[in-house]
Amino acid sequence: MALNNFVKSIRNIMRKDAGINGDAQRIEQIAWMLFLKVYDEKENDWEFNEDDYTSFIPENCRWRNWAKDNGDGEALTAGELLKFVNDTLFPTLKSLEVTPTTPMRSAIVRTTFEDANQYMKDGVLLRQVINVIDQLNLGDYEESHAFGEIYESILKEMQSAGSAGEFYTPRALTDFMAEIINPKIGEKMADFACGTGGFITSWLKALDKKVQTAEDKEEYAKSIYGIEKKQFPYMLCVTNMLLHDIDSPRVMHDNSLTKDVLNYTDEDKFDVVLMNPPYGGSENNDIKQHFPSDLSSSETANLFMVLIMYRLAENGRAAVILPDGFLFNTDDTKLLAIKKKMLREFNLHTIIRLPGSIFAPYTPIATNILFFNNEKAEGAEEGFCTKETWFYRMDMPEGYKHFSKTKPMRAEHCQPIIDWWNDRKEIVDADNNDEKSRCFTAQQLLDMDCNLDQCKFPKDEEEILPPAELLADYYKKRAALDHEIDKTLKEIQRILGIEIKIGES
């Protein structure tokens, strides 16, 4: 099929269905069907390679036995299809028995459908969507690879902000972070709030370049670990892993913050952590009690930083995206304790300041990448594992005022960071009091109450207009706003079929 028309075709069909209310439901509807289609393709491989393979999914609920349309007029459709999906398929998959001995590749079926939803109400339209999805030939290498790009576009469509600062991280940024971390065969990486699996796929992409033997390939498949609290992104992540040939993805549907961090052992730790934790959320006491009292912040992102520190293996490496508030807030005693712990017990060697539009238009919050290792830096002063912390500001590329949907961040935009990373120098314009890159010792940062808000972006100067121009500008904007309001009210009147005359009560 023409893959570039895949998403468009499904969107056009679903718009006609009364049960689909907005993009979020449309994408969720696509997600569970894609999972079953991809899983069915993987089962073809498992059946071919294993003499005794038995599907975990009951025969009548396997994609090949209810979704395929052979053109003989026997395929389920209309009310019969809706009844099967609502009364048989979903109840069956939600209630599959999973035990501690159930293989991961089987258990993911149950966890994927635990909280999944079926929204469509028109069985004929549902049949049309299923047929579009079934036309995908994921057994063909080229088409499967091309669909990976289409799947990426589906993931981008769910960028709308969640209630706790959850955003799609640009692939250019996750790829950059994975490349800088420099994966090694045999290492285990983790993302404790993995969303749709962006950091995991970037890790796999960077690690794949180093796979040379069958043993390497086996280590590659075992190298990832993810946890995602929300059902919908979890479903997308698992499907994403299957598309990347991870047959038994170690991705859990769980909340990383609900376990006592002091109980983690060396077996619970990872060589690498790559993540963009949720931020802006506020955790209750039930969550905070799992953390030492001096570190039990209410801010979600701060708790994830504590979690990372307790689950990063000795000599492990981490790259974590955090909001500006983590850097400059010096009044929060819990946050101050967290930053002191980082400087004293970890090697916080680099902070990259990112432009505020990285996640535009979904949030204007400025973010940063913190790179740190669980090791004592050579030459670090007594009482510190950090010797020095380098700051570097990533300015907007030439010709860009800000990133947007039409002008997104691209891989080449990270090249100046890479060039600086490999040849570190302070970049300071003393005349304009502008610092683009600077190095501070751990003691200097501690003396500043751990204020990590260094190498800041220059603030745009506010234009002050003469009073006459200011008033003219105000009236112009107010007139434009009044015009838009009048248009909206007239459209509402037209839809309601009513006429309101000025002066009526």
Secondary structure, 3 states (H helix, E strand, C coil): CCHHHHHHHHHHHHCCCCCCCCHHHHHHHHHHHHHHHHHHHHHHHHHHHCCCCCCCCCHHHCHHHHCCCCCCCCCCCHHHHHHHHHHHHHHHHHCCCCCCCCCHHHHHHHHHHCCCCCCCCCHHHHHHHHHHHHCCCCCCHHHHHHHHHHHHHHHHCCCCCCCCCCCCCCHHHHHHHHHHHCCCCCCCEEECCCCCCHHHHHHHHHHHCCCCCHHHHHHHHCCEEEEECCHHHHHHHHHHHHHCCCCCCCEEECCHHHCCHHHCCHHHCEEEEEECCCCCCECCHHHHCCCCHHHCCCEHHHHHHHHHHHHEEEEEEEEEEEEHHHHHCCCCHHHHHHHHHHHHHCEEEEEEECCHHHHCCCCCCCEEEEEEECCCCCCCCCCCCCCEEEEEECCCCCCCCCCCCCCCCCHHHHHHHHHHHCCCCCEEECCCCEEEEEEEEHHHHHHCCCCCCCCCCCCCCCCCCCHHHHHHHHHHHHHHHHHHHHHHHHHHHHHHCCCCCCCCC
